[in-house]
Amino acid sequence: MHESCGIFGVYSPDEDVARLTFFALFALQHRGQESSGIATADGKKIRTFTGMGRVSNVFDEDSLSHLTGHIAIGHNRYSTAGSSRVGNAQPIVVGNGASTIAMSHNGNIINATYLYEELAGQGRTFRSSTDTEVIANLILSSPDKSWVDRIRYAMRRLQGAYSLVIMTPRGLFAVRDSFGVRPLCLGSIDGGWVVASETCALDHIGADFIREVEPDEIVSINENGVESYPGEAGRRGLCIFEYIYFARPDSVINGRLLYPARQAMGAGLAREHEVRADLVMGVPDSATAAGMGYAQESGIPIAEGLIKNRYVGRTFIEPDQRIRDLGVKLKFNPLPQMLDGERLVVVDDSIVRGTTTPSVVKILKRAGAKEVHMRICAPPLRYPCFFGVDMATQRELIAAQKSIPEICNFIGADSLGYLSIEGLIRAVALPRDIFCLACFTSDYPIPVQLEMDKLALETFSAGHHS
């Protein structure tokens, strides 16, 4: 399962803003590894550089040296709308002259196809197949004069999840949808200002965290400093998976550091699903903290049973069949002497399609584990996400098709226990009503009528390309 993107913005006359953005994107690499990009502005002109792959593959000293100015925005992409190609890399730049904007987007716009048709009908041209370009054109189509009013005009029309950083030649804006589905925070750095998807990016560049951008808020940053334009407080819908899996364990969201929240999920699993076992292990890296929590609560010793190859990312080289069959083995390697004859509790963050978990169980049993008891931090995922998570269709979600005993049998485990929704909320230690739990409950924060296709604009825009 992948989350859509990492976004960053900085306004600082005293800093090398392109370099700062590079290092901030480095800290947000876990949020997207498909493409990376930086755009800068100097008061008159916007410059941009994007490429496929991770931040370190896309940029070098030469490309950064051309990105001059005192404002910058950056983006790490995992595609949720539009395919993985360089034309869809962000930040995207739309408009001309003083009416030019660059934008980085994290989320998913549900009514993008409808808005695309409307804007194309007005004569607006599209170079990509992303909903980001739809948002940018919607802002530019506004009859209003000020940027804040133009952004607010677009926000009233957009349905779905979006955290945005928007750059004009002279200013920076941070915007969050009214549900606050994706995180976004504001920080300060040596007389300048930064916005980022997660606080870990602020830590990496030595910025101080100030506060989160509120749902439905527009934050404007320019030579006059920071101004806030609050929106209307309505139903909240922060994605609970930020706590379970997406965000880094050293980030803080809503005042809660993620590492202890994940430990508490593991402890909750130990209380809800006891089992006699010899060792506990968390599947690295995302369930390491939860494994620790299970071990502490249950009194069963913790062990590393799998070593993760941290350099297995998205490669554009297709493996041959033999290597493809090894699949998960490229990612995880077992420690047979640690596992031989042992009864294991294996803590993981989630089971989505049920493609990885059987391989993990098989690797552990082949390495000599006597029993494998799976414990999962996320309750069963029965409903798809339409808000910027590339999860799966309902047909592909294993918990939508099989009962828990059937899933246990399918993955080859000796037992299977999921954390309850109540246990999850207790672990996160924040009010239930601020979260979107729709992937467990089907209670979406906004009505979702149709299964969305992330390539919808791909086929659609073929006839409209300029």
C-alpha positions as MATLAB code, in Angstrom:
seq = 'MHESCGIFGVYSPDEDVARLTFFALFALQHRGQESSGIATADGKKIRTFTGMGRVSNVFDEDSLSHLTGHIAIGHNRYSTAGSSRVGNAQPIVVGNGASTIAMSHNGNIINATYLYEELAGQGRTFRSSTDTEVIANLILSSPDKSWVDRIRYAMRRLQGAYSLVIMTPRGLFAVRDSFGVRPLCLGSIDGGWVVASETCALDHIGADFIREVEPDEIVSINENGVESYPGEAGRRGLCIFEYIYFARPDSVINGRLLYPARQAMGAGLAREHEVRADLVMGVPDSATAAGMGYAQESGIPIAEGLIKNRYVGRTFIEPDQRIRDLGVKLKFNPLPQMLDGERLVVVDDSIVRGTTTPSVVKILKRAGAKEVHMRICAPPLRYPCFFGVDMATQRELIAAQKSIPEICNFIGADSLGYLSIEGLIRAVALPRDIFCLACFTSDYPIPVQLEMDKLALETFSAGHHS';
ca = [
       0.000    0.000    0.000;
       1.327    3.409   -0.893;
       0.518    6.908    0.185;
       0.474    9.512   -2.442;
       3.226   12.039   -1.864;
       5.539   14.173    0.217;
       5.354   17.959   -0.210;
       7.508   20.820    1.021;
       7.725   24.606    0.636;
      10.119   27.291    1.885;
      10.190   31.102    1.830;
      13.552   32.400    3.021;
      15.603   35.263    1.523;
      18.691   34.168    3.505;
      18.818   30.479    2.548;
      19.823   28.346   -0.419;
      16.191   27.296   -0.817;
      16.776   24.620   -3.492;
      19.318   22.830   -1.289;
      17.025   23.065    1.757;
      14.198   21.596   -0.304;
      16.443   18.766   -1.499;
      17.269   17.730    2.074;
      13.652   18.085    3.209;
      12.526   15.832    0.339;
      15.212   13.378    1.425;
      13.471   13.166    4.808;
      10.099   12.649    3.068;
      11.362    9.998    0.636;
       9.193    7.313    2.298;
       6.065    9.112    1.029;
       6.905    8.600   -2.642;
       9.768    7.197   -4.707;
       8.451    7.415   -8.255;
       9.547   10.923   -9.178;
      10.925   13.999   -7.514;
      10.985   17.687   -8.339;
      11.823   21.193   -7.118;
      10.589   24.579   -8.359;
      12.033   27.936   -7.256;
      10.962   31.564   -7.648;
      12.906   34.818   -7.363;
      10.088   37.377   -7.467;
       9.868   37.371  -11.266;
      10.475   33.922  -12.699;
       9.707   30.305  -11.750;
      12.322   27.650  -12.526;
      11.682   23.937  -12.207;
      13.517   20.616  -12.398;
      11.854   17.188  -12.178;
      12.870   13.616  -12.903;
      11.938    9.983  -12.369;
      13.263    8.126   -9.338;
      14.366    9.068   -5.838;
      15.581   12.498   -4.786;
      19.245   11.418   -4.819;
      18.892   10.053   -8.383;
      17.151   13.149   -9.753;
      19.326   15.995   -8.412;
      23.015   16.807   -8.466;
      25.035   19.964   -7.708;
      24.554   21.202  -11.266;
      20.750   20.896  -11.339;
      20.437   22.524   -7.892;
      22.714   25.434   -8.876;
      20.248   26.493  -11.601;
      17.333   26.595   -9.132;
      17.847   30.133   -7.841;
      15.510   32.338   -5.826;
      14.206   32.809   -2.303;
      11.066   30.627   -2.566;
      10.962   26.900   -3.359;
       8.538   23.995   -3.345;
       9.298   20.301   -3.712;
       7.520   17.010   -4.276;
       8.126   13.273   -3.954;
       5.559   11.319   -5.938;
       3.794    8.041   -5.653;
       1.108    8.125   -8.317;
      -2.514    7.928   -7.194;
      -3.912    9.855  -10.173;
      -2.119    9.574  -13.489;
       0.500    7.048  -14.470;
       4.167    6.952  -13.534;
       5.869    9.037  -16.226;
       8.000   12.140  -16.210;
       5.195   14.304  -17.668;
       3.252   13.673  -14.450;
       6.150   14.555  -12.131;
       5.580   17.528   -9.823;
       5.803   20.395   -9.017;
       3.735   21.307  -12.061;
       3.815   24.844  -13.478;
       0.684   26.355  -15.060;
      -0.134   29.829  -16.385;
       1.965   32.677  -17.730;
       3.535   35.926  -16.561;
       2.384   37.151  -13.151;
      -0.415   34.563  -13.309;
       1.958   31.583  -13.156;
       1.767   29.075  -10.329;
       3.791   26.014   -9.399;
       2.084   23.382   -7.283;
       2.822   20.213   -5.298;
      -0.145   18.115   -4.196;
      -0.662   15.248   -1.782;
      -4.111   13.663   -2.037;
      -6.742   12.678   -4.557;
      -9.528   14.759   -6.122;
     -12.693   12.702   -6.536;
     -14.417   15.044   -9.018;
     -11.268   15.659  -11.118;
     -12.719   14.160  -14.319;
     -15.798   16.389  -14.119;
     -13.682   19.503  -13.475;
     -11.269   18.504  -16.249;
     -14.120   18.367  -18.788;
     -15.404   21.741  -17.634;
     -11.978   23.411  -17.820;
     -11.123   21.812  -21.189;
     -14.479   23.147  -22.427;
     -13.304   26.634  -21.429;
     -10.259   26.169  -23.666;
      -7.726   25.304  -20.962;
      -5.049   22.881  -22.115;
      -3.477   20.059  -20.102;
      -0.002   18.590  -20.439;
      -0.316   15.872  -17.791;
      -2.949   13.415  -16.613;
      -2.812   14.448  -12.941;
      -5.521   15.936  -10.785;
      -2.841   18.425   -9.649;
      -2.992   20.177  -13.016;
      -6.799   20.253  -12.715;
      -6.486   22.071   -9.342;
      -3.974   24.566  -10.757;
      -6.190   25.365  -13.755;
      -9.210   25.692  -11.488;
      -7.375   28.327   -9.407;
      -6.342   30.211  -12.569;
      -9.915   30.064  -13.929;
     -11.257   31.949  -10.898;
     -12.726   35.402  -11.633;
     -11.255   36.710   -8.341;
      -8.268   39.060   -8.200;
      -6.290   38.044   -5.088;
      -4.503   34.705   -4.886;
      -6.220   33.846   -1.583;
      -9.667   34.402   -3.142;
      -8.708   32.412   -6.225;
      -7.492   29.499   -4.086;
     -10.641   29.652   -1.937;
     -12.753   29.608   -5.136;
     -11.031   26.346   -6.157;
     -11.372   24.843   -2.664;
     -15.139   25.332   -2.813;
     -15.269   23.288   -6.015;
     -12.845   20.484   -5.110;
     -14.064   17.220   -3.594;
     -11.598   14.846   -2.004;
      -8.296   14.999   -0.165;
      -5.628   17.594   -0.779;
      -2.705   19.130    1.016;
      -1.090   21.673   -1.310;
       1.929   23.926   -1.509;
       1.427   26.602   -4.154;
       4.096   29.028   -5.324;
       3.604   32.215   -7.312;
       6.623   34.232   -8.525;
       6.392   36.268   -5.285;
       4.758   34.131   -2.596;
       4.009   30.745   -1.086;
       0.693   29.251    0.028;
      -0.078   26.155    2.110;
      -3.576   24.692    1.810;
      -5.355   21.775    3.480;
      -8.765   20.306    2.599;
     -11.651   20.751    5.025;
     -11.334   17.185    6.402;
      -7.577   17.411    6.995;
      -7.111   13.964    5.405;
      -3.368   14.405    4.816;
      -1.003   16.075    7.288;
       0.650   19.465    6.690;
       2.671   21.564    9.136;
       4.241   25.004    9.387;
       7.718   25.785   10.704;
      10.240   28.615   10.905;
      13.875   28.730    9.857;
      16.305   31.640   10.417;
      13.936   34.448    9.476;
      12.114   32.322    6.900;
       9.181   29.917    6.829;
       8.673   26.303    5.785;
       5.718   23.969    5.255;
       5.998   20.188    5.041;
       3.968   16.984    4.995;
       5.647   15.821    8.202;
       7.627   17.268   11.095;
      10.576   14.928   10.398;
      11.401   17.139    7.364;
      11.638   20.176    9.664;
      13.997   18.293   12.000;
      16.268   17.328    9.110;
      16.857   20.913    7.991;
      17.000   22.502   11.458;
      13.623   24.256   11.264;
      11.375   24.758   14.298;
       7.867   23.314   14.284;
       5.242   26.019   14.874;
       1.882   24.341   14.304;
      -0.167   22.260   11.900;
      -1.984   23.868    9.008;
      -5.638   23.519   10.014;
      -8.265   21.795    7.861;
      -9.775   24.255    5.321;
      -7.084   26.849    6.106;
      -5.010   28.860    3.613;
      -1.629   30.025    4.932;
      -0.046   32.834    2.895;
       3.708   33.509    3.149;
       5.395   36.457    1.434;
       7.579   39.514    2.181;
       5.006   40.637    4.775;
       5.367   37.396    6.773;
       2.728   34.756    7.475;
      -1.014   35.332    7.282;
      -3.722   32.802    8.060;
      -7.089   32.598    6.327;
      -9.088   30.090    8.386;
     -11.868   28.075    6.813;
     -14.973   26.523    8.299;
     -14.560   23.761   10.836;
     -16.612   20.745    9.771;
     -16.296   17.007    9.996;
     -12.684   15.914   10.369;
     -11.162   12.998    8.500;
      -7.429   12.589    9.190;
      -6.276    9.308    7.634;
      -5.620    6.839   10.487;
      -2.976    5.134    8.318;
      -0.656    8.087    8.909;
      -0.340    6.671   12.447;
      -0.255    2.989   11.478;
       2.109    3.087    8.540;
       2.600    6.133    6.289;
       4.329    8.736    8.413;
       7.813    8.260    9.811;
       7.935    7.110   13.465;
       9.887   10.260   14.401;
       7.135   12.583   13.106;
       4.552   14.279   15.324;
       0.935   14.577   14.116;
      -1.727   16.264   16.262;
       0.758   16.480   19.119;
       1.322   12.697   19.167;
       4.758   11.244   18.347;
       4.200    8.217   16.135;
       6.725    5.821   17.679;
       4.925    5.454   21.048;
       1.560    5.314   19.237;
       2.845    2.327   17.265;
       4.253    0.727   20.409;
       0.807    1.104   21.992;
      -0.761   -0.669   18.988;
       1.512   -3.637   19.626;
       0.651   -3.611   23.334;
      -3.061   -3.529   22.413;
      -2.575   -6.565   20.165;
      -0.888   -8.439   23.038;
      -3.895   -7.719   25.274;
      -6.515   -8.582   22.644;
      -4.766  -11.625   21.107;
      -2.636  -13.535   23.615;
      -0.718  -16.584   22.483;
       1.927  -18.913   23.919;
       5.133  -18.175   22.029;
       8.915  -17.999   22.387;
       9.766  -14.850   20.411;
       8.109  -11.689   19.100;
       9.268   -9.915   15.951;
       7.981   -6.873   14.079;
       8.125   -6.998   10.286;
      10.791   -4.357    9.492;
      10.669   -1.412    9.301;
       7.082   -0.263    9.629;
       6.086   -2.687   12.410;
       9.304   -2.609   14.449;
       7.833   -0.294   17.119;
       4.603   -2.324   17.314;
       6.639   -5.519   17.755;
       8.440   -3.862   20.647;
       5.101   -2.925   22.234;
       3.777   -6.491   21.895;
       6.928   -7.909   23.511;
       6.844   -5.458   26.429;
       3.156   -6.086   27.143;
       3.299   -9.880   26.755;
       6.654  -10.477   28.427;
       7.761  -12.573   25.421;
      11.299  -11.663   24.315;
      11.752   -9.612   21.143;
      14.029  -10.819   18.339;
      14.994   -9.811   14.829;
      13.944  -12.722   12.663;
      14.014  -10.933    9.326;
      16.597   -8.525    7.982;
      15.276   -5.971    5.510;
      17.268   -4.879    2.493;
      16.726   -1.127    2.723;
      17.851   -0.571   -0.860;
      15.013   -2.464   -2.471;
      12.948    0.373   -3.857;
      11.154    0.743   -7.126;
      13.505   -0.393   -9.856;
      12.763    0.187  -13.524;
      14.665   -2.960  -14.460;
      12.209   -5.843  -14.851;
      13.343   -8.955  -12.954;
      13.347  -12.256  -14.825;
      10.868  -14.923  -13.712;
      13.256  -16.677  -11.353;
      14.023  -13.474   -9.458;
      10.369  -12.386   -9.602;
       9.456  -15.642   -7.845;
      11.859  -14.726   -5.058;
       9.929  -11.418   -4.785;
       9.700  -10.817   -1.077;
      12.990  -12.638   -0.547;
      14.800   -9.732   -2.184;
      13.249   -7.522    0.457;
      13.543   -9.775    3.539;
      16.097  -12.375    4.505;
      15.542  -14.648    7.539;
      17.955  -15.511   10.346;
      17.551  -19.332   10.541;
      19.604  -19.858   13.728;
      17.378  -17.368   15.560;
      14.161  -19.005   14.334;
      14.814  -22.743   14.330;
      12.209  -24.601   16.405;
      10.734  -21.361   17.810;
       7.088  -20.319   18.148;
       6.902  -16.795   16.698;
       4.533  -13.878   17.104;
       4.945  -11.775   13.960;
       3.566   -8.230   14.182;
       2.814   -6.375   10.925;
       1.053   -3.101   10.116;
      -1.648   -4.342    7.723;
      -2.807   -7.009    5.296;
      -4.137   -5.447    2.089;
      -4.323   -7.840   -0.850;
      -2.707  -10.726    0.998;
       0.187  -10.992   -1.469;
       3.148  -10.282    0.843;
       2.042  -11.949    4.094;
       1.961  -15.574    2.792;
       5.530  -15.101    1.502;
       6.677  -13.782    4.895;
       5.083  -16.753    6.685;
       6.648  -19.152    4.156;
      10.133  -17.600    4.571;
       9.904  -17.912    8.376;
       8.673  -21.526    8.297;
      11.301  -22.488    5.738;
      13.905  -20.972    8.105;
      12.727  -23.412   10.814;
      10.017  -21.541   12.753;
       7.742  -24.086   14.444;
       4.684  -21.795   14.627;
       3.915  -18.389   13.122;
       1.198  -16.298   14.807;
       0.396  -13.133   12.784;
      -0.752  -10.010   14.669;
      -1.903   -7.009   12.623;
      -2.016   -3.355   13.816;
      -4.727   -2.280   11.353;
      -8.237   -3.729   11.702;
      -9.371   -5.726    8.626;
      -9.322   -3.530    5.488;
     -12.681   -4.138    3.820;
     -13.305   -0.944    1.837;
     -11.161    0.936   -0.701;
      -9.694    4.393   -0.134;
     -10.588    7.261   -2.471;
      -8.514    9.923   -0.740;
      -4.992    9.566   -2.046;
      -3.988    6.060   -0.984;
      -3.264    3.582   -3.744;
      -4.719    0.689   -1.803;
      -6.790   -1.686   -3.946;
     -10.289   -2.096   -5.285;
     -12.775   -3.830   -3.019;
     -12.431   -7.000   -5.113;
      -8.704   -7.065   -4.335;
      -8.996   -6.489   -0.576;
      -8.627   -9.908    1.005;
     -10.685   -8.981    4.109;
     -13.592   -7.966    1.860;
     -13.594  -11.448    0.309;
     -12.631  -13.803    3.154;
     -13.398  -14.283    6.853;
     -10.543  -13.995    9.380;
     -10.195  -17.824    9.719;
     -10.101  -18.054    5.895;
      -7.404  -15.369    5.708;
      -5.409  -17.207    8.396;
      -5.613  -20.371    6.333;
      -4.730  -18.509    3.105;
      -1.581  -16.886    4.543;
      -0.462  -20.166    6.147;
      -0.263  -18.808    9.711;
      -1.007  -20.802   12.876;
      -3.227  -17.984   14.159;
      -4.232  -14.484   13.085;
      -5.360  -11.540   15.199;
      -6.238   -8.001   14.120;
      -6.281   -5.000   16.446;
      -9.868   -3.800   17.017;
     -10.898   -0.285   15.956;
     -11.363    0.582   19.666;
      -7.877   -0.750   20.420;
      -6.418    1.298   17.567;
      -8.064    4.537   18.750;
      -6.885    3.839   22.317;
      -3.308    3.404   21.042;
      -3.358    6.629   19.036;
      -4.828    8.364   22.117;
      -6.739   11.008   20.159;
     -10.496   11.512   19.685;
     -12.075    9.020   17.289;
     -14.095   11.704   15.504;
     -11.028   13.437   14.018;
     -10.145   10.370   11.917;
     -11.260    8.820    8.646;
     -11.784    5.112    9.361;
     -13.660    4.413    6.112;
     -11.347    1.589    4.976;
     -12.556   -0.369    8.051;
     -16.140    0.918    8.383;
     -17.201    2.295    4.923;
     -18.207    5.553    6.635;
     -16.553    7.952    4.167;
     -16.265   11.620    5.181;
     -17.821   12.573    1.834;
     -20.159   10.479   -0.331;
     -18.307    8.230   -2.735;
     -20.522    6.854   -5.467;
     -18.089    5.158   -7.771;
     -14.929    3.113   -7.804;
     -12.371    5.631   -8.984;
      -9.773    4.728  -11.555;
      -6.430    6.396  -10.970;
      -5.782    6.450  -14.720;
      -9.162    8.012  -15.569;
      -7.586   11.267  -16.736;
      -4.936    9.302  -18.661;
      -7.440    7.940  -21.193;
      -9.571   11.036  -20.972;
      -6.811   13.552  -21.569;
      -5.434   11.733  -24.618;
      -7.881   13.685  -26.760;
      -7.245   17.015  -25.041;
      -3.457   17.293  -24.986;
      -2.116   20.619  -26.116;
];
